[in-house]
Amino acid sequence: MVSKKVKIINPTGLHLRPAGMFCNTAVKFKSKVLFQHGTTQANAKSVLSVLGACVKQGDEIELICEGEDEGEALAAMVSAVEDGLGE
């Protein structure tokens, strides 16, 4: 298992479009990809879970990847978030 904390920089947080990009990145990997926001842990491969976490601009989340390609998954997720998820 690997994890890393990242800050959401999108002006609107993880609303529908960035949440979709977040999930599209996560589903490319065989590993389990989760994130922790406060006391909520959500599946990064589910748009509904991502939207339900109510992540806003400036919030810090912890990305957690576990599985055979966990290192690559974590690097891709961190990169996607730091690049603004297409916004």
DSSP file (Angstrom, degrees, kcal/mol; ACC not computed):
  #  RESIDUE AA STRUCTURE BP1 BP2  ACC     N-H-->O    O-->H-N    N-H-->O    O-->H-N    TCO  KAPPA ALPHA  PHI   PSI    X-CA   Y-CA   Z-CA
    1    1 A M              0   0    0      0, 0.0     2,-0.3     0, 0.0    65,-0.2   0.000 360.0 360.0 360.0 135.5    0.0    0.0    0.0
    2    2 A V  E     +A   65   0A   0     63,-2.6    63,-2.8    68,-0.0     2,-0.3  -0.950 360.0 178.1-128.7 151.9    1.2    3.5   -0.9
    3    3 A S  E     -A   64   0A   0     -2,-0.3     2,-0.3    61,-0.2    61,-0.2  -0.987   9.3-178.1-150.6 159.1   -0.3    6.9   -0.1
    4    4 A K  E     -A   63   0A   0     59,-1.9    59,-2.9    -2,-0.3     2,-0.4  -0.962  24.7-125.8-158.2 142.0    0.3   10.6   -0.5
    5    5 A K  E     +A   62   0A   0     -2,-0.3     2,-0.3    57,-0.3    57,-0.2  -0.742  31.8 176.8 -90.1 137.3   -1.5   13.7    0.5
    6    6 A V  E     -A   61   0A   0     55,-2.8    55,-2.8    -2,-0.4     2,-0.4  -0.964  25.5-126.0-137.3 154.1   -2.4   16.3   -2.2
    7    7 A K  E     -A   60   0A   0     -2,-0.3     2,-0.5    53,-0.2    53,-0.2  -0.852  23.8-124.0-102.8 136.3   -4.3   19.6   -2.2
    8    8 A I        +     0   0    0     51,-2.8    50,-3.1    -2,-0.4    51,-0.1  -0.673  29.0 178.1 -78.8 122.1   -7.2   20.1   -4.6
    9    9 A I        +     0   0    0     -2,-0.5    -1,-0.1    72,-0.5    48,-0.1   0.552  38.3 117.5-104.3 -10.0   -6.4   23.2   -6.7
   10   10 A N    >   -     0   0    0      1,-0.1     3,-1.3    71,-0.1    48,-0.1  -0.327  68.5-130.3 -59.5 137.3   -9.5   23.3   -8.9
   11   11 A P  T 3  S+     0   0    0      0, 0.0    46,-0.3     0, 0.0    -1,-0.1   0.812 108.5  35.8 -58.9 -30.2  -11.6   26.5   -8.4
   12   12 A T  T 3  S-     0   0    0      1,-0.4    -2,-0.1    44,-0.1     2,-0.0   0.258 105.0-135.3-108.4  11.8  -14.7   24.4   -8.0
   13   13 A G    <   -     0   0    0     -3,-1.3     2,-1.3     1,-0.2    -1,-0.4  -0.350  64.8 -21.4  69.7-151.8  -13.2   21.4   -6.3
   14   14 A L  S    S+     0   0    0     41,-2.2    41,-0.2    36,-0.1    -1,-0.2  -0.518  86.0 152.3 -94.0  67.5  -14.2   17.9   -7.4
   15   15 A H     >  -     0   0    0     -2,-1.3     4,-2.6    39,-0.1     5,-0.3  -0.127  64.6 -67.2 -81.3-169.5  -17.5   18.7   -9.2
   16   16 A L  H  > S+     0   0    0      1,-0.2     4,-2.2     2,-0.2     5,-0.2   0.861 128.5  43.8 -56.6 -51.2  -18.7   16.6  -12.1
   17   17 A R  H  > S+     0   0    0      1,-0.2     4,-1.9     2,-0.2    -1,-0.2   0.963 120.0  39.7 -64.5 -52.9  -16.1   17.2  -14.8
   18   18 A P  H  > S+     0   0    0      0, 0.0     4,-2.6     0, 0.0    -1,-0.2   0.861 113.8  56.2 -64.9 -31.7  -13.0   17.0  -12.6
   19   19 A A  H  X S+     0   0    0     -4,-2.6     4,-2.5     2,-0.2    -2,-0.2   0.897 106.7  50.8 -64.0 -38.4  -14.5   14.1  -10.7
   20   20 A G  H  X S+     0   0    0     -4,-2.2     4,-2.7    -5,-0.3    -1,-0.2   0.909 111.5  46.2 -63.9 -43.1  -15.0   12.3  -14.0
   21   21 A M  H  X S+     0   0    0     -4,-1.9     4,-1.9     2,-0.2    -2,-0.2   0.888 111.1  53.4 -66.1 -38.7  -11.3   12.9  -15.0
   22   22 A F  H  X S+     0   0    0     -4,-2.6     4,-1.9     2,-0.2    -2,-0.2   0.934 113.5  42.7 -58.9 -48.9  -10.3   11.7  -11.5
   23   23 A C  H  X S+     0   0    0     -4,-2.5     4,-2.6     1,-0.2    -2,-0.2   0.896 109.7  56.3 -67.0 -41.9  -12.2    8.5  -11.9
   24   24 A N  H  < S+     0   0    0     -4,-2.7     4,-0.4     1,-0.2    -1,-0.2   0.859 109.1  48.1 -60.4 -34.8  -11.0    7.9  -15.5
   25   25 A T  H >< S+     0   0    0     -4,-1.9     3,-0.9     1,-0.2    -1,-0.2   0.927 112.2  49.0 -68.4 -44.9   -7.4    8.1  -14.2
   26   26 A A  H >< S+     0   0    0     -4,-1.9     3,-1.6    18,-0.3    -2,-0.2   0.873 103.5  58.8 -64.3 -39.2   -8.1    5.7  -11.4
   27   27 A V  T 3< S+     0   0    0     -4,-2.6    -1,-0.2     1,-0.3    -2,-0.2   0.622  88.1  75.6 -71.6 -10.3   -9.9    3.0  -13.5
   28   28 A K  T <  S+     0   0    0     -3,-0.9     2,-0.3    -4,-0.4    -1,-0.3   0.617  91.0  70.3 -71.1 -11.4   -6.8    2.6  -15.7
   29   29 A F  S <  S-     0   0    0     -3,-1.6     4,-0.1    -4,-0.2    41,-0.0  -0.807  71.7-143.1-115.9 149.8   -5.2    0.6  -12.9
   30   30 A K  S    S+     0   0    0     -2,-0.3    -1,-0.1     2,-0.1     3,-0.1   0.753  76.5  95.3 -76.2 -25.6   -5.8   -2.8  -11.5
   31   31 A S  S    S-     0   0    0     36,-0.1     2,-0.4     1,-0.1    36,-0.3  -0.186  88.9-101.1 -65.2 156.4   -5.0   -1.6   -8.0
   32   32 A K  E     -B   66   0A   0     34,-3.0    34,-2.3    11,-0.0     2,-0.5  -0.678  39.8-161.4 -73.5 130.2   -7.6   -0.5   -5.5
   33   33 A V  E     +B   65   0A   0     -2,-0.4    11,-2.4    32,-0.2    12,-0.5  -0.961  19.6 159.6-123.1 114.4   -7.6    3.4   -5.5
   34   34 A L  E     -BC  64  43A   0     30,-3.1    30,-3.0    -2,-0.5     2,-0.3  -0.778  22.0-152.8-122.9 166.7   -9.2    5.2   -2.6
   35   35 A F  E     -BC  63  42A   0      7,-2.2     7,-2.9    -2,-0.3     2,-0.5  -0.996   7.9-142.8-143.1 149.7   -9.0    8.6   -1.1
   36   36 A Q  E     +BC  62  41A   0     26,-2.4    26,-2.3    -2,-0.3     2,-0.4  -0.924  17.3 176.5-110.0 128.2   -9.5    9.9    2.4
   37   37 A H  E >   - C   0  40A   0      3,-3.2     3,-2.2    -2,-0.5     2,-0.3  -0.922  67.9 -51.0-132.4 106.4  -11.1   13.3    3.0
   38   38 A G  T 3  S-     0   0    0     -2,-0.4     0, 0.0    22,-0.4     0, 0.0  -0.526 123.0 -21.9  64.1-124.1  -11.6   14.1    6.6
   39   39 A T  T 3  S+     0   0    0     -2,-0.3     2,-0.5    -3,-0.1    -1,-0.3   0.428 120.3  97.9 -95.1  -0.1  -13.4   11.1    8.1
   40   40 A T  E <   -C   37   0A   0     -3,-2.2    -3,-3.2    13,-0.1     2,-0.5  -0.763  52.4-167.6 -94.8 129.7  -14.7    9.9    4.7
   41   41 A Q  E     -C   36   0A   0     -2,-0.5     2,-0.3    -5,-0.2    -5,-0.2  -0.971  17.0-176.6-112.5 130.4  -12.9    7.3    2.7
   42   42 A A  E     -C   35   0A   0     -7,-2.9    -7,-2.2    -2,-0.5     2,-0.6  -0.903  32.3-109.7-130.7 154.6  -14.1    7.0   -0.9
   43   43 A N  E >   -C   34   0A   0     -2,-0.3     3,-1.5    -9,-0.2     7,-0.3  -0.723  21.4-154.9 -80.6 118.1  -13.5    4.8   -4.0
   44   44 A A  T 3  S+     0   0    0    -11,-2.4   -18,-0.3    -2,-0.6   -17,-0.2   0.597  91.3  63.7 -72.0  -9.9  -11.7    6.9   -6.6
   45   45 A K  T 3  S+     0   0    0    -12,-0.5     2,-0.5   -19,-0.2    -1,-0.3   0.427  91.3  75.8 -92.7   1.1  -13.1    4.7   -9.3
   46   46 A S    <>  -     0   0    0     -3,-1.5     4,-2.4     1,-0.1     5,-0.2  -0.953  63.2-159.0-117.9 117.4  -16.7    5.7   -8.6
   47   47 A V  H  > S+     0   0    0     -2,-0.5     4,-2.9     1,-0.2     5,-0.3   0.903  96.9  53.3 -59.4 -41.1  -17.9    9.1   -9.7
   48   48 A L  H  > S+     0   0    0      1,-0.2     4,-2.2     2,-0.2    -1,-0.2   0.893 109.2  48.3 -63.5 -39.0  -20.8    9.0   -7.1
   49   49 A S  H  > S+     0   0    0      2,-0.2     4,-0.9     1,-0.2    -1,-0.2   0.907 113.0  48.4 -65.3 -41.2  -18.3    8.3   -4.3
   50   50 A V  H ><>S+     0   0    0     -4,-2.4     3,-0.7    -7,-0.3     5,-0.5   0.941 114.5  44.3 -65.1 -47.5  -16.0   11.1   -5.5
   51   51 A L  H ><5S+     0   0    0     -4,-2.9     3,-1.4     1,-0.2    -1,-0.2   0.877 109.2  58.1 -64.2 -37.1  -19.0   13.6   -5.7
   52   52 A G  H 3<5S+     0   0    0     -4,-2.2    -1,-0.2     1,-0.3    -2,-0.2   0.703  93.3  66.9 -67.1 -20.3  -20.3   12.4   -2.4
   53   53 A A  T <<5S-     0   0    0     -4,-0.9    -1,-0.3    -3,-0.7    -2,-0.2   0.649  95.0-143.2 -76.0 -14.2  -17.1   13.3   -0.6
   54   54 A C  T < 5 -     0   0    0     -3,-1.4     2,-0.5    -4,-0.4    -3,-0.1   0.917  25.4-175.0  53.8  52.3  -17.8   17.0   -1.2
   55   55 A V      < -     0   0    0     -5,-0.5   -41,-2.2   -41,-0.2     2,-0.2  -0.680   2.8-168.8 -83.6 127.2  -14.2   17.9   -1.9
   56   56 A K    >   -     0   0    0     -2,-0.5     3,-2.1   -43,-0.3   -48,-0.3  -0.642  35.0 -70.2-112.1 168.1  -13.7   21.7   -2.4
   57   57 A Q  T 3  S+     0   0    0    -46,-0.3   -48,-0.2     1,-0.3    -1,-0.1  -0.320 120.9  22.2 -56.6 135.8  -10.9   23.9   -3.6
   58   58 A G  T 3  S+     0   0    0    -50,-3.1    -1,-0.3     1,-0.3   -49,-0.1   0.230  90.9 131.4  90.1 -13.6   -8.1   24.0   -1.0
   59   59 A D    <   -     0   0    0     -3,-2.1   -51,-2.8   -51,-0.1     2,-0.5  -0.419  52.3-135.4 -70.4 147.2   -9.1   20.7    0.7
   60   60 A E  E     -A    7   0A   0    -53,-0.2   -22,-0.4    -3,-0.1     2,-0.3  -0.901  23.5-175.5-104.2 131.5   -6.4   18.1    1.3
   61   61 A I  E     -A    6   0A   0    -55,-2.8   -55,-2.8    -2,-0.5     2,-0.6  -0.886  21.5-133.2-120.4 155.6   -7.1   14.5    0.4
   62   62 A E  E     -AB   5  36A   0    -26,-2.3   -26,-2.4    -2,-0.3     2,-0.4  -0.947  17.8-148.7-109.6 117.5   -4.9   11.4    1.0
   63   63 A L  E     -AB   4  35A   0    -59,-2.9   -59,-1.9    -2,-0.6     2,-0.4  -0.695  14.4-168.1 -83.3 133.9   -4.7    9.2   -2.1
   64   64 A I  E     -AB   3  34A   0    -30,-3.0   -30,-3.1    -2,-0.4     2,-0.4  -0.986   5.9-177.9-129.9 122.1   -4.3    5.5   -1.2
   65   65 A C  E     +AB   2  33A   0    -63,-2.8   -63,-2.6    -2,-0.4     2,-0.4  -0.965   2.7 176.8-123.1 136.5   -3.4    2.8   -3.7
   66   66 A E  E     + B   0  32A   0    -34,-2.3   -34,-3.0    -2,-0.4     2,-0.3  -0.960  37.6  54.5-143.1 122.1   -3.0   -0.9   -3.0
   67   67 A G  S >  S-     0   0    0     -2,-0.4     3,-1.4   -36,-0.3     4,-0.2  -0.943  94.5 -44.2 150.3-169.7   -2.3   -3.6   -5.6
   68   68 A E  T 3  S+     0   0    0     -2,-0.3     3,-0.2     1,-0.3    -1,-0.1   0.778 134.4  31.5 -66.9 -28.8    0.1   -4.8   -8.2
   69   69 A D  T 3> S+     0   0    0      1,-0.1     4,-2.5     2,-0.1    -1,-0.3  -0.094  79.1 130.2-117.3  34.8    0.5   -1.4  -10.0
   70   70 A E  H <>  +     0   0    0     -3,-1.4     4,-2.6     1,-0.2     5,-0.2   0.844  69.4  53.2 -60.2 -38.5    0.0    0.8   -6.9
   71   71 A G  H  > S+     0   0    0     -4,-0.2     4,-2.2     2,-0.2    -1,-0.2   0.928 112.7  43.3 -64.1 -45.5    3.1    2.9   -7.5
   72   72 A E  H  > S+     0   0    0      2,-0.2     4,-2.3     1,-0.2    -2,-0.2   0.886 113.9  52.1 -66.8 -39.0    2.1    3.8  -11.0
   73   73 A A  H  X S+     0   0    0     -4,-2.5     4,-2.4     2,-0.2    -2,-0.2   0.931 110.6  47.0 -63.0 -45.8   -1.5    4.4   -9.9
   74   74 A L  H  X S+     0   0    0     -4,-2.6     4,-2.7     1,-0.2     5,-0.3   0.924 112.1  50.1 -63.1 -44.4   -0.4    6.8   -7.1
   75   75 A A  H  X S+     0   0    0     -4,-2.2     4,-2.2     1,-0.2    -1,-0.2   0.910 112.7  47.0 -60.9 -42.2    1.9    8.7   -9.5
   76   76 A A  H  X S+     0   0    0     -4,-2.3     4,-2.3     2,-0.2    -1,-0.2   0.896 113.3  47.8 -67.3 -40.4   -0.8    9.1  -12.1
   77   77 A M  H  X S+     0   0    0     -4,-2.4     4,-2.3     2,-0.2     5,-0.2   0.921 112.9  47.9 -67.4 -43.5   -3.4   10.2   -9.5
   78   78 A V  H  X S+     0   0    0     -4,-2.7     4,-2.8     1,-0.2     5,-0.2   0.929 112.9  49.1 -61.9 -44.8   -1.1   12.7   -7.9
   79   79 A S  H  X S+     0   0    0     -4,-2.2     4,-1.8    -5,-0.3    -2,-0.2   0.909 110.2  50.8 -61.4 -43.4   -0.1   14.1  -11.3
   80   80 A A  H  <>S+     0   0    0     -4,-2.3     5,-2.3     2,-0.2     6,-0.2   0.918 113.7  44.5 -62.4 -43.9   -3.8   14.4  -12.4
   81   81 A V  H ><5S+     0   0    0     -4,-2.3     3,-1.5     1,-0.2   -72,-0.5   0.928 113.4  49.4 -66.6 -45.0   -4.7   16.3   -9.2
   82   82 A E  H 3<5S+     0   0    0     -4,-2.8    -1,-0.2     1,-0.3    -2,-0.2   0.770 107.4  56.4 -67.6 -24.8   -1.6   18.6   -9.4
   83   83 A D  T 3<5S-     0   0    0     -4,-1.8     3,-0.4    -5,-0.2    -1,-0.3   0.445 121.0-108.4 -84.4  -0.6   -2.4   19.4  -13.0
   84   84 A G  T X 5 -     0   0    0     -3,-1.5     3,-1.5    -4,-0.2    -3,-0.2   0.581  45.2 -91.1  88.1  11.0   -5.8   20.6  -12.1
   85   85 A L  T 3 <S-     0   0    0     -5,-2.3   -64,-0.2     1,-0.3    -1,-0.2   0.875  89.3 -46.7  51.4  43.4   -7.9   17.7  -13.5
   86   86 A G  T 3         0   0    0     -3,-0.4    -1,-0.3    -6,-0.2    -2,-0.1   0.536 360.0 360.0  82.3   6.5   -8.3   19.4  -16.8
   87   87 A E    <         0   0    0     -3,-1.5    -3,-0.1    -4,-0.1    -2,-0.1   0.413 360.0 360.0-112.6 360.0   -9.3   22.8  -15.5
